[in-house]
Amino acid sequence: MNQKCISICNPIDLILDGGIQIGEVTEIFGESGVGKNQTCLQLLLTCLLELKDEELYGSSIYIQACPVFPAERLNQVSLHILRNKLAGENPLSLVHVKKIEVADQIFLVLNQVELMVLNSLEGCRYTRVIVLDSIAYLFRHEHDNTCKRFSERNRMLLVVGKKMKDIAKTYNIAFVVVNEVTDVFTPNVSGTFTSGREIKPALGPKWETIISNRMFISYQYNLSDASWYREWMVVKSSKSTIQGRRCAFRITSNGLTSL
């Protein structure tokens, strides 16, 4: 069975042919406040749903490289997504959090995460989703702009990326990584526009070689009713047939949903 991690946002799951791919590293990038964090919280929760053809019945791990863990928001969304669906279980006890203070800790934390995955195999709630939020915050804030530090960062990214890919493939896990963006000041063929400006993912081309899938969340303007909406775009995919697909969605107090 080719299982996916569903978002339970129908338009997104539809363009992804079922959801986020298991066994691969998927990057989600976009400008600040566009919904990357919300998307990841939803994926942390949907993998807990009871086992059906499209659901994973697992547990999840959130690697916190950002300053604040959104525990209150996670709880709020869980009340909607998991209402009356996990009899006798506390859903938040199935979302495990590991915090990274500095970039140099990432190898230790990834080894600890792999041990957590192995331990989960002894029960019925295998780890099915790992989220790292955010890879760019960790590396951009920990490395200065000298050539030497850029080289060190790129070498470190390749090693970290290989470890993430190994974990995803070995244990059949959806490894989701949040990335930040930089503005594009010269014409670019990427076509990734948001809020009326062109942007690109942070961390450069070497990082791009690591990820199997790249998802772009943006703000787009609807001329017909003069309003802004969020759009999900498949920029890169291991499944070539879905590359370039896009859909509109919105975020409410209950999470991601269709317009």
Secondary structure, DSSP 8 states (H G I E B T S, - for coil): ---EE--S-HHHHHHTTTSEETTSEEEEE-STTSSHHHHHHHHHHHTTS--BTTB---EEEEEE-SS---HHHHHHHHHHHSTTTSTT--GGGGEEEEE-SSGGGHHHHHHHHHHHHHHHTTSS--EEEEEEETHHHHHHTTS-SSHHHHHHHHHHHHHHHHHHHHHHHHHT-EEEEEE-EEE--S--SS--EETTEEEEETTHHHHHTT-SEEEEEEEEEETTTTEEEEEEEEEE-SSGGGTT-EEEEEEETTEEE--
